[in-house]
């Protein structure tokens, strides 16, 4: 049995509130994975702060 099949079988046995929590957590993981994919392309917090400091004349 695959991990996906085991997970689906286990979810089917859970009450609705637990299923909703699992769904919310899966959505959270998806968003985090998407954000991490952009991490290499987006400037770091330090770079952003340096730009703000330059604009503020510090």
ROLO-737568 format. One record per atom (N, C-alpha, C, O, CB): residue in three letters; x, z, y. Coordinates in steps of 0.05 Angstrom, whole numbers, plus 5000, padded with zeros to 4 digits. Glycine has a CB too. Layout:
<atoms>
ALAXZY ...
</atoms>
This chain:
<atoms>
UNK501750004977 UNK500050005000 UNK501850005025 UNK503750155027 UNK498150255000 UNK501149835044 UNK502749825069 UNK502150055087 UNK500050185084 UNK502349555083 UNK503850095106 UNK503350305126 UNK500750255141 UNK499250445147 UNK505750325146 UNK500250005147 UNK497749945162 UNK495350005145 UNK493350115155 UNK497749645169 UNK495349945119 UNK493150005102 UNK492750315099 UNK490450405099 UNK493549885074 UNK494850455096 UNK494750745094 UNK493550865120 UNK491851045119 UNK497550875089 UNK494450765143 UNK493450865169 UNK490550805172 UNK489050985180 UNK495050735192 UNK489650565165 UNK486850495167 UNK485150675149 UNK482950765157 UNK486450195161 UNK486050715125 UNK484550885106 UNK484351175117 UNK482251295115 UNK485850885078 UNK486451275128 UNK486451545139 UNK484651565163 UNK483151755166 UNK489351635146 UNK484751365181 UNK483051365204 UNK480051355197 UNK478451485210 UNK483651125222 UNK479451215176 UNK476651185167 UNK475451465159 UNK473051505159 UNK476350995144 UNK477251645151 UNK476351905142 UNK476052105164 UNK475052325160 UNK478252015121 UNK476852035188 UNK476852215211 UNK474252205227 UNK472952005227 UNK479252155229 UNK473652425239 UNK471252435257 UNK471752265282 UNK474052215289 UNK470452725265 UNK469652175295 UNK469852005318 UNK471752105340 UNK473251945351 UNK467151965330 UNK471652355347 UNK473552455368 UNK476552405361 UNK478152345379 UNK473052745374 UNK477152445336 UNK479952395327 UNK480552095329 UNK482752025337 UNK480352505298 UNK478751935321 UNK479151645322 UNK479651555351 UNK481351385356 UNK476751495309 UNK478151665369 UNK478451595398 UNK481251685408 UNK482451545423 UNK476251725415 UNK482151915399 UNK484752015407 UNK486951825396 UNK488851765410 UNK485252295397 UNK486651745371 UNK488551555359 UNK488551295375 UNK490751185380 UNK487851505329 UNK486251195382 UNK486050945398 UNK487450985425 UNK488950805434 UNK483150865401 UNK486851205438 UNK488151255464 UNK491151265462 UNK492651165479 UNK487051515476 UNK492151385440 UNK495051405436 UNK496251135431 UNK498451075441 UNK495651605413 UNK494850975415 UNK495850705410 UNK496050535436 UNK497950395440 UNK494150555390 UNK494050565453 UNK494050425478 UNK496350515496 UNK497750365509 UNK491350465493 UNK496850785496 UNK499050895510 UNK501750785501 UNK503450705517 UNK499051205508 UNK502050765474 UNK504550655463 UNK504950365471 UNK507150275476 UNK504550685433 UNK502750205471 UNK502849925479 UNK503849905508 UNK505549745514 UNK500149795475 UNK502550065525 UNK503350055554 UNK506350125557 UNK507750005573 UNK501650235571 UNK507150335543 UNK509950425545 UNK511850205536 UNK513950165548 UNK510350685530 UNK511150075514 UNK512849865503 UNK513049625523 UNK515149515527 UNK511749765476 UNK510749565536 UNK510749345556 UNK512549425580 UNK514049265590 UNK507949285565 UNK512349675589 UNK513949765611 UNK516949765604 UNK518549695621 UNK513050045620 UNK517549845580 UNK520349845571 UNK521549565570 UNK523849525575 UNK520649975544 UNK519849365564 UNK520749085564 UNK521648995591 UNK523448825593 UNK518548905553 UNK520549115612 UNK521249035640 UNK523549205651 UNK524549145672 UNK518849065658 UNK524249415637 UNK526349605647 UNK528949465654 UNK530149525674 UNK526849815626 UNK529749265638 UNK532249125643 UNK532048955669 UNK534148895681 UNK532948955619 UNK529648875676 UNK529348695698 UNK528748835725 UNK529248725746 UNK527148495693 UNK527649075723 UNK526849215747 UNK529149395757 UNK530749495740 UNK524449395741 UNK529449425783 UNK531549595793 UNK531149885785 UNK528849975782 UNK531849565823 UNK533350025782 UNK533150305775 UNK532250475799 UNK532150375821 UNK535850415764 UNK531550715794 UNK530650895815 UNK532850935836 UNK532350955860 UNK529851175804 UNK535350945826 UNK537650985844 UNK537950745863 UNK538550775887 UNK540251025828 UNK537650505852 UNK537850265868 UNK535650255889 UNK536150195913 UNK537750005851 UNK533250325881 UNK531050345900 UNK531550545922 UNK531050485946 UNK528450415886 UNK532650775915 UNK533250975935 UNK535450885954 UNK535350935978 UNK534151235922 UNK537450745944 UNK539550635961 UNK538450435981 UNK539150436005 UNK541750495944 UNK536550265972 UNK535250075991 UNK533750226012 UNK533850146036 UNK533449885976 UNK532250436005 UNK530750586024 UNK532650726044 UNK532050736068 UNK529050796010 UNK534850826034 UNK536750956052 UNK537950766072 UNK538250826095 UNK539051086035 UNK538550516063 UNK539650316081 UNK537550246102 UNK538150226126 UNK540450066065 UNK535050206094 UNK532950146113 UNK532450376133 UNK531750326156 UNK530350086098 UNK532850616124 UNK532450846141 UNK534950896159 UNK534851076176 UNK531851096125 UNK537050746155 UNK539450776171 UNK541151016163 UNK542651126180 UNK538750806199 UNK541051106138 UNK542551326129 UNK545251246118 UNK546851406109 UNK541051486108 
</atoms>
